[in-house]
Amino acid sequence: MIIYNVTINIDNSIHDEWLIWIKEHIPQVLATGKFEKATLTKVLVEDKTEGHTYSVQYRSYSREALDAYYREDAENMRNEGLKKFADKMLAFRTELQIVDEYSVKFN
């Protein structure tokens, strides 16, 4: 499984509006059918910029599904945020491959 990670720094002036928007945007990305779930997290490390940083991790069904997202959907999804927030947000994307997962089981 591959995680498509989008890290976004949001200017304080649009933070509240952006947070409402991203909570609507994530289900739209999931509706493409290329991902099984998404997790929205706030980065807690102190940042020297004037803003907040978030990470959205989309779990793809497969490498092929992620490649299909890039071909068929990514440009439109990215442009939506750019049109709305332009120079008030900075995003970068990375791909993460899950090597192994562990969990604690309580009896």
N, C-alpha and C positions, 0 to 999 in steps of 0.2 A: 504494500500500500504506500502511496505517496501523499504527503501533506503539501498542499499549496498554501504557503504562508504569505500573507500580506501584512506588512507592518506600516502603520500610518501615523504620522505626527500631525496633530490638529492644532491650529492656532486657537488660543483662548477665546477670541472673538466669535468663533463659530462652533465652539465645542458642543453646546447643548443641541443646536440644530443638527450638527453632524451625527451626534449620537442617536437622535431620533431617526435620521435618514439611514444610518448603517443597519439599524435593527429592521428596517424595511428592505434594505438592499440584500442582506444575507439570504433571506428566503427566496429572493429572485434568482440569486446565483444557484441555490440548491434546486430550484425549479428547472434548471437546464438539464437535470438528470445525470450530471457528470460527477456529483459528489454525494456521499452518503450522510455526512453531517458536517457541521461547522461549529467552531468554538470562538467566541469573542472574549478576548482578555485585555486587561489594562496592564501596561508595563509599569512596574512600581519603582524602578530605578530612577533616582533623581536625574532630571534632564536639564541641561543648561539653556535649552530653548524656552521660549514663551509658549508653552502649550502642553498638550497631553499626548501620550503615545499609546497606541493600541495595536494588538495583533489579532488577525482573523485567520484561523487555521481551518482550511477546508480539506476534509479527508476524501480523496478521490477513490473511485472504485478500482482504478487500475491506471497504469501509464497511458494506455490507449484512451481511456476516458479523459485524462488530463490533457492529452494532445488534442483530442476532439474539442475540448473546451477552448483551448488556445485558438484553434482554427475557426470555430463556429460562434463563440460567444464573448471571448475576452475583450475584444476591442470595444464592443458596445457597452459592456459592463463598466469598463474603465472610463470611457467617455462620459458616462452618466455622472460619475462623481466629479470629474474634471469640470464639466459644464457648471455644476452647482457650486463647487467650492474653489475652483481655479487655484490661485496662488496662496490659499490659506491652509493647504494640506500638502504633505509630501509623503509619497508612498513608495515602498520598494518591495519586491516580491522575491521569494526564495522557494525552492523545492526541498522538502525533507523526506528522506526515506526511512521508514520505520524498520529498525533492525530487530528489535525485540521489545516486548511489553511485559511488565510485571505488575502485580497487584497484591495487596494484602487481603487475606481471607480471614474473617473472624468466625469462630464457631459459636 
